[in-house]
Structures are given as C-alpha cells and as structure tokens.
Amino acid sequence: MSGQLRGGLALLAPLARLGLVAGVAASLVATPVLALSPDPMLTGGLFGLNQPLLYRWSATATPPAIMRTAINEAAGDANATRRAKAPTFTYDAKGANVIAYGGIVPCGVNGLACFSRWAPDGFGLWFRENGHRFDWGTLRWCEIAGDPDGCYEAETIALDELGHVTGLDHHVNELDDSDYTDAVVQAYSRTKPLDGWNAHVYGRCDVAALQQAYGLLGSGTLVSTCLDLPTRVTVAAGRTTIAPGGTATFTATLATDGTGRLAGELLAGRGVVLQRWTATGWVDAVTMAPGATSGTYTASFTLWATTDLRAVFRRTTTEGLRASASGTTTVTVSGTCTGGGCILGSGGTNQ
C-alpha cells in the first residue's frame, strides 16, 4: 500500500501495480465495479485453496516488537474472517515470505506500506518506520505513538495489505463513502478516529470477492451479504407410490447456482421447508432436518391421498442468497384406505 495524504486520508496504491518490484506481474489493473459490489480482483493469478503462506521478519529490517504483534494479529484477523478458501498467513522463522520495516522501502515517496505478490509462490510486505517524514507530515503508527488522533493503526493497514496479497483490489465506494466499512481493502486508509481506522475483520465486500475467487470455506459458511447469489434446491421422494396412511421420506439438496467457485457449492445449516399442494395453493408441511451428507435435508410425511410436494429455501437477511423452490414431486397414494385417516371421506385426506 503506497500513499499520500488527501483530505486526512492516505491514498493506497499497490506496489505490484506500480511495477516497482522485479518478478511481480507487470499489470495488476482490475476492471472497476459498481459500488456495493464485491471488491474487484487483481490480475496475476490466485494462490491455492487454503494455501498456507508462511512469513518471517527481514533480518536487516526487523519490525519492532509492537509492530510484529500488530502484523501477527492482522494475520489472525485475515485467517479468522476470510470465510473462503483463501490462503492463510502464519509466522514461521523459516517462512519463505519476508516482511520488512524501515530501511529501504520500495513503496514510492509517499508509501506508508506496500506489497508484492507472485501467486501462487509468495509475497512480500514493507512498512515505513514510525516517524517517517512525508510531504504531508509525519507518519505515526498508533501502536507506537500511543494511539493519538491522526495515527494509522498498523493492524488495520497490515490486514489491508494481506487482503491485497490474496488478490483483492481496492473497493469501489459510493461517492459519499457511506459504504466505507463494507471493505477493509480501500484506496484510502483512514486515520483515527474516522470510521474504519481500526478494522480488524474483513468487510462484507472483501469477503464476497474472496468467496467468488476461492469458494466458501465450508458448506455451513454464510455467504456475504455483498453478494446476491442464486441458489438451487432439488427434492426426491424415497418412494413415489405408497399405500394410504403410508410414510414418504424426502431428501432435498441445496446448493449455490452461481458461476466459477460459487457454482454448485453445497449449503448446509440453512432452513429448507417441504411444502404440499392444496386447493388454496402451496402450504408448508414440515421444516426439513439436516441430512446425513452436507447440503442435504430430510423429512418424513404421512399421506392419505396422492399429493404434489416441493422443497423451498427462503431468503434471509443474514446472507446474500436468493430464494429458490424445487420442481414438483408427486407421491401417488393407491390401494384401499383402511386406516383412521379414511374417516373424512372415501378419497382420503392429507394429514
């Protein structure tokens, strides 16, 4: 992240995009996207799914202890809040990826910090030293300077840089920056006490881009609300013909219906309802329970007459998934009705 002060904010420009480090992809220009959309992605490739990226401190430009703590905490923030199979970051004294502080920092004259990435092999990070003098003033890291107003929090800046390493480009904000906290990876890094100055989790639009690029971390992982992802639900009956008063067992499967990594991702832990057709339309019959395999849901239902059924997934406010309904499955009830459910009519009735 290289930058200059503009209206109290630091303008961030990736080192790799500026072509300042040999071995980095020559052009990392991403296509702009509309505000409130997932972060755009850098070109130059991705790392492997859940690829561990081990880093160490530069032997000649080792960060002071308080900065090492902040960077390590940022690595933990990235790992804990990615919600995708994006790479993980872990300190290892023998790690192949080097993080430096002070000394020769190839970030440009206005750079607070900067990165390089050469996926899928590795990355590098550089941080300016506390007290570095720019044309706009003196750099103060909050962790070192005692947290005064106008300082930059190293943990937040490091989380931003690690986001770039995974492939995230700067988020595109509304003109009034009303969605600024939807992303940590921003063109402008805010100083204390402005909103977002001490973000310790990826924003929802950072997560959305990581989920698009690397897939969901697991079938129960919530899909970012920065997405509007189609879903697909299917349902099948264990038996399509039963006797009156017999029990039919149904299995539904819920998956994403997007593109790329978000095509066909199984979705567990959601609410799927089995509905039956009546004279007044579709009505809920039973909430389906988790099935034996991830992304499946099961229910058993007693029927006294031939019935059309379907599975439904309803949209919630907690994640960016669209509602969906399966096709109709018909269970035929045939034979002589002799059970207690027959008392309401010769044709039987659904119970």
ZATI-509022 format. One line per 5 residues: number of its first residue (from 1); their letters; for each residue x, y, z of C-alpha. Coordinates in pm, whole numbers, padded with zeros to 5 digits. Layout:
NUM = a = X:Y:Z  ...
END
This chain:
1 = msgql = 00000:00000:00000  00167:00321:-00106  00003:00650:-00041  -00021:01018:00008  -00241:01226:00234
6 = rggla = -00560:01356:00075  -00806:01530:00298  -00671:01348:00601  -00681:01007:00429  -00397:00805:00285
11 = llapl = -00435:00710:-00081  -00338:00345:-00121  -00179:00214:-00442  -00039:-00140:-00457  00332:-00165:-00515
16 = arlgl = 00283:-00452:-00755  00057:-00242:-00975  00320:00029:-00992  00573:-00222:-01120  00831:-00134:-00855
21 = vagva = 00944:-00487:-00770  01107:-00727:-01012  00924:-01055:-01053  00578:-00908:-00992  00317:-00931:-01265
26 = aslva = 00357:-00628:-01489  -00005:-00517:-01480  -00250:-00563:-01196  -00523:-00331:-01321  -00873:-00451:-01234
31 = tpvla = -01197:-00358:-01407  -01396:-00109:-01196  -01717:-00237:-01042  -02026:-00065:-00910  -02035:00046:-00551
36 = lspdp = -02173:-00205:-00301  -02035:-00486:-00514  -01761:-00730:-00414  -01409:-00591:-00424  -01252:-00616:-00770
41 = mltgg = -00970:-00866:-00803  -00613:-00807:-00912  -00484:-00987:-01216  -00180:-01208:-01182  -00340:-01529:-01059
46 = lfgln = -00453:-01673:-00729  -00300:-01886:-00460  -00413:-02242:-00399  -00722:-02317:-00194  -00639:-02277:00176
51 = qplly = -00273:-02244:00078  -00058:-02173:00386  00165:-01869:00338  00443:-01863:00597  00619:-01534:00662
56 = rwsat = 00924:-01422:00858  01075:-01089:00954  01350:-00932:00748  01689:-00996:00905  01808:-00645:00819
61 = atppa = 01481:-00454:00868  01305:-00636:01151  00986:-00466:01279  00992:-00362:01645  00809:-00596:01882
66 = imrta = 00490:-00390:01892  00470:-00385:01512  00537:-00759:01495  00245:-00810:01730  00019:-00590:01516
71 = ineaa = 00114:-00773:01195  00066:-01113:01357  -00275:-01005:01483  -00366:-00888:01134  -00269:-01230:01001
76 = gdana = -00503:-01383:01258  -00776:-01140:01155  -00737:-01243:00792  -00746:-01613:00873  -01046:-01585:01105
81 = trrak = -01268:-01363:00889  -01193:-01467:00527  -01493:-01709:00516  -01344:-01853:00199  -01074:-02100:00099
86 = aptft = -00835:-01807:00058  -00473:-01856:00169  -00382:-01839:00537  -00097:-01640:00692  00127:-01773:00970
91 = ydakg = 00454:-01652:01116  00738:-01902:01083  01102:-01817:01142  01186:-02017:00830  00898:-01880:00622
96 = anvia = 00969:-01802:00259  00784:-01468:00258  00958:-01167:00409  00805:-00872:00595  01025:-00568:00647
101 = yggiv = 01004:-00244:00844  01202:00071:00773  01530:00067:00587  01499:00058:00209  01123:00053:00145
106 = pcgvn = 01034:00033:-00227  00691:00189:-00187  00744:00517:-00364  00797:00852:-00200  00452:00861:-00038
111 = glacf = 00420:00496:00059  00301:00405:00409  00332:00035:00331  00331:-00176:00018  00316:-00532:-00106
116 = srwap = 00423:-00757:-00387  00265:-01086:-00484  00367:-01357:-00726  00090:-01613:-00693  00098:-01897:-00629
121 = dgfgl = 00453:-01881:-00495  00472:-01599:-00246  00461:-01235:-00141  00647:-00956:00032  00539:-00668:00261
126 = wfren = 00715:-00345:00358  00617:-00093:00626  00754:00258:00668  00911:00332:01002  00726:00533:01264
131 = ghrfd = 00830:00899:01238  00898:00883:00864  00855:01232:00720  00639:01279:00411  00549:01597:00228
136 = wgtlr = 00213:01586:00405  00354:01529:00755  00499:01263:00984  00382:00903:00987  00259:00785:01324
141 = wceia = 00166:00422:01385  -00099:00415:01658  00058:00117:01830  00389:00303:01869  00271:00663:01901
146 = gdpdg = 00029:00594:02186  -00296:00597:01987  -00335:00973:01930  -00583:01116:01680  -00448:01115:01328
151 = cyeae = -00244:00799:01360  -00261:00494:01135  -00328:00160:01300  -00070:-00092:01184  -00303:-00389:01238
156 = tiald = -00563:-00242:01001  -00304:-00144:00741  -00149:-00492:00760  -00491:-00654:00715  -00542:-00437:00407
161 = elghv = -00205:-00548:00269  -00274:-00914:00333  -00604:-00870:00151  -00408:-00744:-00148  -00179:-01045:-00127
166 = tgldh = -00479:-01279:-00157  -00577:-01090:-00473  -00816:-00818:-00356  -00805:-00481:-00528  -00945:-00161:-00379
171 = hvnel = -01317:-00149:-00310  -01521:00099:-00514  -01723:00315:-00277  -02030:00531:-00304  -01943:00894:-00369
176 = ddsdy = -02019:00983:-00007  -01819:00687:00129  -02132:00569:00312  -02027:00208:00245  -01665:00255:00353
181 = tdavv = -01684:-00005:00629  -01807:-00267:00381  -01442:-00324:00292  -01101:-00303:00455  -00913:-00309:00124
186 = qaysr = -00965:00055:00033  -00797:00315:-00185  -00789:00542:00121  -00688:00423:00466  -00846:00627:00741
191 = tkpld = -00671:00761:01048  -00805:00761:01400  -01083:00848:01486  -01261:00815:01148  -01483:00512:01085
196 = gwnah = -01278:00218:00967  -00945:00329:01112  -00920:00020:01334  -01098:-00251:01133  -00988:-00595:01246
201 = vygrc = -01214:-00806:01025  -01259:-00818:00651  -01559:-00619:00536  -01852:-00795:00373  -01742:-00691:00024
206 = dvaal = -01386:-00813:00085  -01536:-01146:00189  -01766:-01153:-00113  -01471:-01124:-00351  -01274:-01390:-00164
211 = qqayg = -01573:-01624:-00177  -01609:-01567:-00551  -01239:-01629:-00609  -01173:-01917:-00370  -01514:-02064:-00283
216 = llgsg = -01686:-02092:00055  -01474:-02202:00349  -01730:-02473:00427  -02086:-02575:00343  -02212:-02400:00657
221 = tlvst = -02023:-02076:00589  -02252:-01777:00550  -02247:-01618:00206  -02154:-01250:00224  -02445:-01007:00207
226 = cldlp = -02242:-00815:-00051  -02345:-01093:-00292  -02683:-01174:-00445  -02619:-01538:-00520  -02876:-01765:-00687
231 = trvtv = -02949:-02098:-00523  -03085:-02428:-00647  -03288:-02673:-00440  -03395:-03018:-00556  -03606:-03281:-00383
236 = aagrt = -03666:-03652:-00432  -03900:-03899:-00262  -03769:-04231:-00135  -04083:-04392:-00276  -04321:-04228:-00520
241 = tiapg = -04604:-04476:-00461  -04734:-04565:-00114  -05046:-04709:00047  -05294:-04476:00222  -05153:-04373:00558
246 = gtatf = -04803:-04463:00445  -04497:-04252:00518  -04297:-04097:00240  -03939:-03985:00303  -03798:-03688:00115
251 = tatla = -03442:-03570:00064  -03365:-03218:-00058  -03029:-03082:-00171  -02946:-02710:-00152  -02656:-02561:-00347
256 = tdgtg = -02538:-02234:-00495  -02628:-02166:-00855  -02368:-01902:-00936  -02062:-01921:-01156  -01700:-02018:-01106
261 = rlage = -01619:-02121:-00748  -01977:-02041:-00645  -02134:-02287:-00885  -02272:-02594:-00712  -02136:-02522:-00363
266 = llagr = -02339:-02730:-00117  -02517:-02526:00150  -02569:-02682:00493  -02730:-02538:00805  -02998:-02343:00621
271 = gvvlq = -03376:-02359:00653  -03541:-02579:00390  -03916:-02640:00406  -04120:-02920:00247  -04445:-02787:00102
276 = rwtat = -04756:-02967:-00027  -05008:-02853:-00283  -05363:-02788:-00160  -05679:-02637:-00303  -05555:-02297:-00187
281 = gwvda = -05202:-02334:-00318  -04867:-02432:-00165  -04855:-02459:00214  -04572:-02553:00446  -04585:-02914:00558
286 = vtmap = -04268:-02955:00765  -03926:-02800:00817  -03667:-03042:00689  -03390:-03164:00917  -03019:-03182:00825
291 = gatsg = -02942:-03490:00619  -02663:-03741:00652  -02447:-03564:00394  -02355:-03197:00370  -02610:-02982:00192
296 = tytas = -02894:-03234:00223  -03217:-03208:00422  -03469:-03479:00504  -03830:-03511:00617  -04091:-03783:00650
301 = ftlwa = -04457:-03716:00583  -04769:-03932:00617  -05003:-03917:00318  -05361:-04034:00269  -05405:-03915:-00087
306 = ttdlr = -05191:-03852:-00393  -05004:-03528:-00327  -04770:-03290:-00506  -04477:-03171:-00293  -04175:-02946:-00331
311 = avfrr = -03884:-02809:-00126  -03841:-02436:-00068  -03547:-02228:00050  -03634:-01877:00165  -03405:-01578:00157
316 = ttteg = -03285:-01439:00490  -03124:-01110:00588  -02814:-01280:00725  -02655:-01376:00394  -02656:-01298:00024
321 = lrasa = -02854:-01595:-00107  -03164:-01582:-00325  -03471:-01790:-00252  -03545:-02095:-00464  -03800:-02374:-00500
326 = sgttt = -03760:-02722:-00638  -03965:-02882:-00906  -04276:-03076:-00806  -04250:-03433:-00685  -04570:-03637:-00690
331 = vtvsg = -04629:-03917:-00445  -04911:-04144:-00558  -05129:-04298:-00288  -05301:-04612:-00414  -05488:-04904:-00267
336 = tctgg = -05774:-04938:-00023  -05783:-04695:00264  -05840:-04885:00588  -05674:-04662:00846  -05814:-04399:01078
341 = gcilg = -05729:-04132:00828  -06005:-04253:00599  -06292:-04134:00811  -06313:-03792:00645  -06405:-03927:00305
346 = sggtn = -06370:-04210:00064  -06099:-04023:-00120  -05888:-03983:00190  -05728:-03661:00306  -05379:-03529:00371
351 = q = -05286:-03535:00739
END
